[in-house]
Amino acid sequence: QVQLVESGGGLVQPGGSLRLSCTASGIIFSVYAMGWYRQAPGNQRELVAAVNSGASTNYTDSVKGRFTISRDNAKVYLQMNSLKLEDTAVYYCYLNARTQWGRNDYWGQGTQVTVSS
């Protein structure tokens, strides 16, 4: 069974920084993509950033130039700088991988990021 464990969320002032980490465990044959989604109250879950097996990255427009995604095997990180109030959300780690059960999506439990003065 594949599990994703996130860490690094918390409370930060506007303009501050946080670094999210996510580690995938279990028997994983191939990682196709890892990334981060977020969901604020009353909003749909949205893609924040993703990195695929070829190391290509993708960011939502609102975080370009402020957030950086990186990956090391089955770990993915999100460095968040110049945080804004509107970045407040629950951040979810995402994995698309092939396991013994085929190719599937997996999600972490979420970590709260609150930007507030």
JORASUL-V124194 format. One record per residue. N is the residue number from 1. RES is the residue in three letters. OMEGA is omega as a letter, one per 20 degrees, with the letter a starting at -180 (* if undefined). Layout:
n: [N,N]
res: [RES,RES]
omega: [OMEGA,OMEGA]
This chain:
n: [1,2,3,4,5,6,7,8,9,10,11,12,13,14,15,16,17,18,19,20,21,22,23,24,25,26,27,28,29,30,31,32,33,34,35,36,37,38,39,40,41,42,43,44,45,46,47,48,49,50,51,52,53,54,55,56,57,58,59,60,61,62,63,64,65,66,67,68,69,70,71,72,73,74,75,76,77,78,79,80,81,82,83,84,85,86,87,88,89,90,91,92,93,94,95,96,97,98,99,100,101,102,103,104,105,106,107,108,109,110,111,112,113,114,115,116,117]
res: [GLN,VAL,GLN,LEU,VAL,GLU,SER,GLY,GLY,GLY,LEU,VAL,GLN,PRO,GLY,GLY,SER,LEU,ARG,LEU,SER,CYS,THR,ALA,SER,GLY,ILE,ILE,PHE,SER,VAL,TYR,ALA,MET,GLY,TRP,TYR,ARG,GLN,ALA,PRO,GLY,ASN,GLN,ARG,GLU,LEU,VAL,ALA,ALA,VAL,ASN,SER,GLY,ALA,SER,THR,ASN,TYR,THR,ASP,SER,VAL,LYS,GLY,ARG,PHE,THR,ILE,SER,ARG,ASP,ASN,ALA,LYS,VAL,TYR,LEU,GLN,MET,ASN,SER,LEU,LYS,LEU,GLU,ASP,THR,ALA,VAL,TYR,TYR,CYS,TYR,LEU,ASN,ALA,ARG,THR,GLN,TRP,GLY,ARG,ASN,ASP,TYR,TRP,GLY,GLN,GLY,THR,GLN,VAL,THR,VAL,SER,SER]
omega: [a,r,r,a,a,r,r,r,r,a,a,r,r,a,a,a,r,r,r,r,r,r,r,r,a,a,a,a,a,r,r,r,r,a,a,r,r,r,r,a,r,a,r,r,a,r,r,a,r,r,a,a,r,r,r,a,a,a,r,a,a,a,a,a,a,a,r,r,r,a,r,a,a,r,r,a,r,r,a,r,r,a,a,r,a,r,r,a,r,a,a,r,a,r,r,a,r,r,r,r,a,a,a,r,r,a,r,a,r,r,a,r,r,r,a,r,*]
